[in-house]
């Protein structure tokens, strides 16, 4: 009888060896290293697009407002409320330009809440301490603006308020079209016309009713027609980002109306006195070069903490809230800007300052400012 011996194999142990495990981990790490930058880049692009869309909505809302108001641009600051009257003793609360646009941003109910509010200035119908009373409007904030995104009353965007008196550059409510004596002969209607040529939004009144407009210059309201017939709506900034602006309603339950909370601009000192070094071109008479800048304007010290050392985009990233009315954002290397024709573009923070100035002024060419394509 033949005996057959069969070998009995021990069961194979399931799982990875240490070498295999290390290989898998290294492969996964390599893939993550390759994919993560692309994912982050896509997220950044989506955030920039959301910010761009917000600015476009604001620009289109302004166009709609102008269409319903004989072409007029909203006031930089205006009073609203049930206590508003036609006398010079109106006690209604003052608000920034954004309130006039609420009906065109699908927030007519919010506009009515303000317009129907009976309390006297500086009261508002909202309470910052109660999240249910102060709305969070995503259209008003950039998603990368850590100071305002998801904040009650948050506001990331500011309006073009033109050339400013140096004293009005910081958190100040006095900036308007009658603050600069452009020809040294005292403030006149001619100076007001020059001021209107430097920016888009103003503290101004219609019909001499200063009660409706806080710190009004009593001048005419800016219009889209004026901008179109001057330097052109496609060549003039309307809105910019400023992540150091302020909420449109502050912690004291008041509306913010200071220039630094609402606007951006270029500061100068009164030409009738001393000019801030090398900002305005004084090589010829001020009557022919009132708004022109020299090739290399006032140098900016990026380490300076003083509010009056510079006005260029993205200057002083640690400036206080409301203290630096110039464009600035958390987007790497760029700031989103809306133009008066409704389009939005990203400008490089290293943009030529003469080009930047020419895009700010709606009627600079008639006041000695050369066209941007002629800049050297």
C-alpha positions in Angstrom: 0.0 0.0 0.0 1.4 3.3 -1.1 1.2 6.2 1.3 0.9 9.7 0.0 2.2 12.6 2.2 0.6 16.0 1.6 2.2 19.1 2.7 0.0 21.3 4.9 0.5 25.0 4.2 0.0 27.4 6.9 -2.7 30.1 6.1 -1.3 33.3 4.6 -1.6 36.3 6.9 -3.8 39.1 5.5 -2.6 42.7 5.4 0.2 44.9 4.2 3.8 44.5 5.0 5.6 47.5 6.5 7.3 48.2 3.1 4.0 48.1 1.3 2.3 50.4 3.8 5.1 53.0 3.5 4.9 52.8 -0.3 1.1 53.5 -0.2 1.6 56.4 2.3 4.2 58.0 0.1 2.0 57.7 -3.0 -0.9 59.3 -1.2 1.3 62.1 0.2 2.6 62.7 -3.4 -1.0 62.9 -4.8 -2.1 65.3 -2.0 0.9 67.5 -2.6 0.0 67.6 -6.3 -3.7 68.2 -5.8 -3.8 70.6 -2.8 -2.4 73.7 -4.7 -4.9 73.2 -7.5 -7.8 72.9 -4.9 -6.6 76.0 -3.1 -6.2 77.9 -6.4 -9.8 76.9 -7.4 -11.1 78.1 -4.0 -9.3 81.4 -4.4 -10.6 81.8 -7.9 -14.2 81.1 -6.6 -13.8 83.7 -3.9 -12.5 86.3 -6.3 -15.4 85.6 -8.6 -17.9 86.0 -5.7 -16.3 89.3 -4.8 -16.4 90.4 -8.5 -20.1 89.5 -8.7 -20.9 91.5 -5.6 -19.2 94.6 -7.1 -21.0 94.1 -10.3 -24.4 93.9 -8.5 -23.6 97.2 -6.8 -22.6 98.8 -10.1 -25.8 97.6 -11.8 -27.9 98.7 -8.8 -26.4 102.2 -9.2 -27.2 102.2 -12.9 -30.8 101.2 -12.0 -31.0 104.0 -9.4 -29.7 106.5 -11.9 -32.3 105.3 -14.4 -35.1 106.0 -11.9 -33.7 109.3 -10.8 -32.8 111.3 -14.0 -29.4 109.8 -14.2 -28.3 110.9 -10.8 -25.7 109.0 -8.7 -26.7 108.2 -5.0 -25.4 110.7 -2.4 -22.3 109.7 -0.5 -24.4 110.5 2.7 -28.1 111.2 2.9 -30.7 111.4 5.7 -33.6 108.9 5.8 -36.5 108.3 8.1 -40.1 109.2 9.0 -38.8 112.3 10.7 -37.3 113.6 7.5 -38.8 117.0 6.5 -38.1 119.9 4.2 -36.9 122.3 6.8 -33.3 122.9 7.9 -34.1 121.2 11.2 -34.6 117.7 10.1 -33.6 115.2 12.7 -33.7 112.1 10.6 -30.7 109.8 10.8 -27.9 110.0 8.2 -26.8 106.9 6.3 -24.2 106.0 3.7 -24.8 105.6 0.0 -25.6 101.9 0.3 -29.1 102.6 1.8 -30.3 104.3 -1.4 -29.4 101.2 -3.4 -31.3 98.7 -1.2 -34.4 98.7 -3.3 -32.3 97.8 -6.3 -30.5 95.0 -4.5 -33.7 93.0 -3.7 -33.9 94.6 -0.2 -36.8 97.0 -0.6 -38.1 95.8 2.8 -34.9 96.9 4.5 -35.1 100.3 2.8 -38.7 100.7 4.0 -37.7 99.8 7.6 -35.2 102.7 7.5 -37.5 105.1 5.7 -40.4 104.4 8.1 -38.3 104.6 11.3 -39.7 107.5 13.4 -36.9 108.0 15.9 -34.7 111.0 15.7 -31.0 111.1 14.8 -28.7 109.3 15.4 -31.0 106.4 16.1 -31.6 103.6 13.6 -34.2 100.8 13.5 -31.5 98.2 14.1 -29.7 96.9 17.1 -26.2 95.5 16.5 -26.4 93.5 19.7 -29.3 91.5 18.3 -28.4 89.3 15.3 -32.0 89.1 14.3 -32.3 92.9 13.7 -29.2 93.8 11.7 -29.2 91.8 8.5 -26.1 90.1 7.0 -26.1 90.9 3.3 -23.7 88.7 1.4 -23.7 91.1 -1.6 -22.1 93.8 0.6 -19.1 91.7 1.7 -16.1 90.0 0.1 -15.7 86.4 1.3 -12.0 87.0 2.0 -12.7 90.1 4.1 -12.2 88.8 7.6 -13.3 92.2 9.1 -16.8 92.2 7.5 -17.8 88.8 6.0 -20.6 87.2 7.9 -20.9 90.3 10.2 -24.2 92.0 10.9 -24.1 95.2 8.9 -20.8 94.2 7.3 -19.5 96.3 4.3 -16.5 95.5 2.2 -17.0 98.0 -0.6 -16.4 101.8 -0.9 -17.4 104.5 -3.3 -15.3 106.8 -5.4 -15.2 110.2 -3.6 -12.4 111.8 -5.6 -9.7 114.1 -4.5 -9.8 114.9 -0.8 -8.4 117.6 1.4 -5.5 116.1 3.4 -7.3 116.9 6.6 -10.4 114.8 5.5 -8.4 111.7 4.6 -8.8 110.1 8.0 -12.0 109.2 9.7 -13.8 112.5 8.9 -17.3 113.5 7.9 -16.4 116.9 6.3 -15.2 115.8 2.9 -17.3 117.4 0.1 -16.9 119.5 -3.0 -16.4 122.8 -1.2 -13.4 121.8 0.8 -10.6 122.7 -1.6 -9.9 126.2 -3.0 -8.5 125.1 -6.4 -7.5 128.6 -7.7 -6.7 130.4 -4.5 -9.5 132.9 -4.8 -11.8 131.4 -2.2 -14.4 128.7 -2.6 -16.7 129.4 -5.5 -18.9 127.5 -7.9 -15.8 127.1 -10.1 -14.1 125.2 -7.3 -17.2 123.0 -6.9 -17.1 122.1 -10.6 -13.5 121.1 -10.4 -14.2 119.0 -7.3 -17.0 117.2 -9.2 -14.5 116.3 -11.9 -12.4 114.3 -9.4 -14.9 111.8 -8.1 -18.4 110.2 -8.4 -20.1 110.3 -5.0 -20.6 113.5 -3.0 -22.2 115.0 0.1 -24.5 117.3 -1.9 -28.0 118.7 -1.8 -30.6 119.4 -4.4 -32.6 122.6 -4.3 -30.6 124.0 -1.4 -32.1 121.6 1.1 -29.0 120.9 3.2 -31.1 119.2 5.9 -31.4 116.1 3.7 -27.7 115.7 3.3 -25.2 115.6 6.2 -22.4 118.2 5.7 -23.6 119.0 2.2 -21.7 121.2 -0.2 -25.0 122.4 -1.8 -23.8 121.4 -5.2 -25.5 119.5 -8.0 -25.8 115.8 -7.9 -23.4 113.8 -10.1 -24.9 112.0 -13.0 -23.9 109.1 -15.2 -24.5 111.3 -18.3 -21.9 113.8 -17.0 -19.4 110.9 -16.6 -20.2 109.4 -20.0 -19.8 112.7 -21.8 -16.6 113.6 -20.0 -13.9 110.9 -19.6 -16.3 108.0 -20.1 -18.1 105.6 -17.9 -15.7 102.8 -19.0 -12.8 104.9 -17.8 -14.0 105.9 -14.3 -14.0 103.9 -11.1 -17.3 103.6 -9.2 -16.6 101.2 -6.4 -13.6 99.5 -4.8 -12.8 97.0 -2.2 -11.6 98.2 1.2 -11.4 95.6 3.9 -10.6 98.4 6.4 -13.7 100.3 5.7 -16.5 100.1 8.4 -19.8 98.4 8.7 -22.7 100.5 7.5 -24.2 100.2 11.0 -21.8 100.4 13.9 -21.7 99.1 17.4 -23.4 102.2 18.8 -26.5 101.4 16.6 -25.7 104.4 14.4 -25.1 104.5 10.7 -21.5 105.2 9.7 -21.2 108.4 7.7 -17.4 109.1 7.9 -15.5 109.3 4.7 -13.1 106.5 5.8 -16.0 104.2 6.3 -17.7 104.9 3.0 -15.3 106.0 0.3 -11.9 106.0 -1.3 -9.9 108.8 -2.8 -6.6 110.6 -3.3 -5.6 113.2 -0.8 -4.2 116.6 -1.6 -3.7 119.8 0.4 -5.3 123.0 -0.7 -3.5 124.4 -3.8 -4.0 127.8 -2.3 -1.6 126.8 0.4 1.2 124.2 0.4 0.9 121.1 -1.7 1.6 117.6 -0.3 5.0 116.9 -1.9 4.8 116.0 -5.5 1.2 115.0 -5.7 -0.2 117.6 -8.1 1.8 118.7 -11.1 2.8 122.3 -10.4 5.2 122.7 -13.3 2.7 125.0 -14.9 -0.3 127.0 -13.7 -2.9 125.3 -11.6 -5.5 126.3 -14.1 -4.1 124.0 -16.7 -2.8 121.1 -14.6 -5.2 121.1 -11.6 -5.7 117.4 -11.5 -2.6 116.0 -13.1 0.0 114.1 -11.1 3.7 114.1 -11.6 5.4 110.9 -12.9 6.6 109.8 -9.5 4.1 111.0 -6.9 4.7 111.2 -3.2 6.7 108.1 -2.3 4.9 105.7 0.0 6.5 104.1 3.0 5.0 100.7 3.4 6.1 100.5 7.0 4.6 103.8 8.0 1.6 103.7 10.3 0.6 107.3 9.7 -2.6 107.8 7.8 -1.3 110.7 5.7 1.9 109.1 4.3 0.3 107.5 1.2 -3.0 107.0 -0.7 -2.0 104.2 -3.1 -3.9 100.8 -3.4 -3.0 98.2 -0.7 -0.9 100.7 1.3 -0.6 100.0 5.0 -2.4 96.6 5.5 -2.6 97.3 9.3 -4.3 100.6 9.1 -7.2 101.1 11.5 -10.8 100.6 10.6 -12.1 103.6 8.7 -8.7 105.4 8.8 -7.4 104.8 5.2 -9.9 105.5 2.4 -8.0 103.8 -0.4 -8.5 100.4 -2.2 -7.2 97.3 -0.4 -8.1 93.6 -0.3 -6.9 90.2 0.8 -6.7 89.0 -2.8 -3.1 88.3 -3.6 -1.6 91.2 -5.6 -4.9 92.6 -6.9 -7.9 94.7 -5.9 -11.3 94.4 -7.6 -12.8 97.6 -8.9 -16.2 98.3 -10.5 -16.4 100.9 -13.3 -19.3 103.3 -14.0 -20.3 101.2 -17.1 -21.0 98.2 -14.8 -18.0 96.1 -15.5 -15.6 94.9 -12.9 -11.8 94.4 -13.3 -9.0 93.3 -11.0 -6.3 96.0 -10.9 -2.7 95.2 -10.0 -1.7 96.8 -6.7 1.4 98.1 -8.5 -0.7 100.0 -11.0 0.9 103.2 -12.3 -0.4 105.9 -10.0 -1.1 108.3 -12.9 -3.3 105.7 -14.5 -5.0 105.0 -11.2 -5.7 108.7 -10.8 -7.0 109.1 -14.3 -9.4 106.2 -13.8 -10.7 107.9 -10.6 -11.5 111.3 -12.1 -14.7 111.4 -14.3 -13.7 114.7 -15.9 -9.9 114.9 -15.5 -9.0 115.5 -19.1 -10.8 118.9 -19.1 -8.8 119.8 -16.0 -5.3 119.2 -17.2 -5.1 115.4 -16.7 -3.6 113.6 -19.6 -5.2 110.5 -21.1 -3.9 107.3 -19.5 -2.6 106.0 -22.8 -0.3 109.0 -23.0 1.4 108.3 -19.6 5.0 107.4 -19.7 
